Amino acid sequence: MVDRYAVIGNPVAHSKSPWIHAQFARQTGQAIEYGVILAPIGGFSRAVAEFRAAGGLGANITLPFKQEAFRLASRTSERARAAQAANTLVLDGDALFGDNTDGAGLIGDLRRNLGFDLAGKRVLLMGSGGAAQGVVSPLLESRPARLAIANRTAQRALVLAQRFAPAAGGGYAEFAGEQFDLVINATSAGLSEELPAVAKAIFARGALAYDMVYGRDTPFLRLAREAGAAASDGLGMLVEQAAESFLLWRGVRPDTAPVLAALRGA
Ligand code: ATR
């Protein structure tokens, strides 16, 4: 029987993960099958159990199940604990290992695909939900000069920053007088065509604006371009986090560049 993997989420029908992993498998000569599992809300652990019983070896977890996947895991990686969420599961007999490759995906996209070196840079992270929480620790490990976390609900950013010293947290107004070399949008504002309360002046000369959302232009990316900053969506992060999951499951890291180029071209 061919080794089975899947992405589990709700909704999940439009996930690009099956296509991405099929490219990785072909490129590395690995024989795997990668499917899509729509789990009902409230039915996540059952979906995992059924997939395990059907011979599933690993799964990617997407919204809204990443926190639940983390809690379900019998063993977790340090980076999953930092994020309090798992986007990758390894199903090994009765054991369930929870990992999180989202942060590595973001850092990998910045470094590898966008040529952005975080060391010594001033970084503003917008948002304090699951998406933001998953990348704070990897960002700090890349030694920025400053990491500020801004959120509409200032208290959430304060709490997040307290967990991850020396990050600073607060409302958007808190950082309005500063300039940043990298501004990351980890909010869901763009999905409803909204813009977090940042002004054009937030972008330093030569700054990069990064929106974790992909497949659409957001008000944030438009603002950044108007300010003269470089702008990137989160498609590269999607491909890079997938490559990290593939590495975990199969022991080989695929080349992400041709896969990202094909997705961009499509
Ligand atoms: P996720 O797991 O995708 O991060 P979430 O936990 O619902 O989802 O968090 C959504 C994030 O987007 C939050 O930081 C939210 O800000 P609040 O904590 O104040 O709710 C942010 N967000 C959503 N819509 C926004 C908007 N229109 N402007 C600014 N921030 C917004």
Residues whose N, C-alpha, C, O or C-beta is under 5 A from the ligand:
A	BS01	ATR	G127 S128 G129 G130 A131 A132 N151 R152 T153 R156 A186 T187 S188 A189 E194 L195 P196
